[in-house]
Amino acid sequence: MAAPLPPHRFRPLRANRQLLPLLAAGLAMCLLEFCLPDSCRAADSTRPNIVLIFADDLGWRDTGFSGSTYCRTPHLDQLAKQGMVFRHAYAAAGNCAPSRACLISGQYTPRHHVYAVGSTNRGQPELMRMIPVPNTNSLPGTATTLGETLQAAGYATGYFGKTHLVDKGKGKSERRGFDVVKVSQHGLNSDDPQDPKGIFSITEAACGFIEANRKQPFFAYIPHYAVHTRIEARVETLKKFQQQEPGTHHDDPLFAACIADLDTGIGRVLETLDRLKLTDNTLVVFTSDNGGTNWSQEPLRGKKGSYDEGGIRVPMAVRWPGIVPAGTTCDVPVISIDLYPTFLAVAGIEPPPNHTLDGTSLVPLFAGKPRLERPGIFWHFPGYLNGPVPRGRDPVFRTRPVSVIRDGDWKLLLYHEEWQLDGGRAQLDTNNAVELYNLAADPGEHHNLASRNPQQRDKLLQTLLDWFESTDALLPTKPNPQYDAAARKAAEQKAAEKKARRKRG
């Protein structure tokens, strides 16, 4: 078997960091050799199976194990109790398509240029100060997907559920590299009252694949449509929540019923693993593609489409009996691009040649290590998404062009309109280009510390600027000739008045 994957392939940002990837690689190898049972280090037939369950638009607070007092997710809660809950887990983008592109490629958005669903130019042009960087709807043809890498190493690979990217020209979709692909016929909107959101047809196909490949290592990727709008649920599930007392987070019975049906489907996958006696040799990961959309994620600011915490922080639980300690939590910030190198590491597969992996293996965290050796985690969205979010910076857009870094407890957001057009670094104290938050003390991003802690601000800003260079990030730089300052001011005033009316009731 090949040696485990070095968990850090990010190009070093400083000369004195050049040894960190080698040290991290050695640590990962030692941890794997120590942690994995002999059966998982032997023949290919005993390599661990991998099941990745990816919810759609499920927010950080929308499961029982992440704190919901209204939603009922007994199967996910049990999964969390049997493994590790990551309390600072992030999607690699604020909405569906780029998040899935990052997950399946193991790369940040600057490398594949999938930034949004359809277009980065979403909103009224006269309200945009800059020309956004164009979006693409496919992965580069040169990219090697997670499915392709596992398939080439002898894994049976199956894909069940939602697809977002397209095979077009020289580009490829996230489905490349899968032996079996079953896309639900119901899609986002189901007319089958017994199979809302295609949850159970997706589940049936995934369970059939697992059973058919139970005697060889397999990778089952299960990206659900739930709980993306339109919200749907089985009648009998909905009735239960219509009779339930409201929770502290929300009290929408249809939304909670949709989540409950999703949980039931996930429970059937877990029951299949138990019945086939595959549980002990299967790594199961559950997470979501972006922040929630139907309800506020308070105390987190914002929701889907924004790069505030509510738009990118997601629930995540990992189970692998005997390797991942049961009943544990992890507060180290992790991001969905970490899953690609993690899966390669646990399977002892070499990284694909000529394909940079930006993530870091999570294996050291499974063994209780307190940190990962990297300069931070990053986001880059060089465009516009219309529709404001709760407590967002912007009363008109969900987000304007922004790049983000989180390092430890600190998070910095760099807004490109002010950075590029209002004086950049020279005017940093007054141009409002940067927001800085200490998430340990202020998870809701209420208190911008950029002016009060310039040393921390400048440190993170420089790391982010270095990251732009290392990833060849395309930045919006040109003013938009259609921009109308008066129109933007009027739109912001109208939004403020609407918000005030809602507040008054």
PyMOL commands that set and color helices and strands:
alter all, ss='L'
color gray80, all
select helices_A, chain A and resi 15-17+20-35+38-41+44-46+74-81+96-105+109-112+125-127+146-152+196-212+235-242+253-275+279-281+309-312+336-347+363-366+416-421+424-427+454-471+485-504
alter helices_A, ss='H'
color red, helices_A
select strands_A, chain A and resi 49-55+84-86+89-90+156-160+180-182+218-223+282-288+313-314+316-319+328-330+334-335+377-381+385-386+397-399+402-407+410-415+434-438
alter strands_A, ss='S'
color yellow, strands_A
deselect
rebuild
show_as cartoon
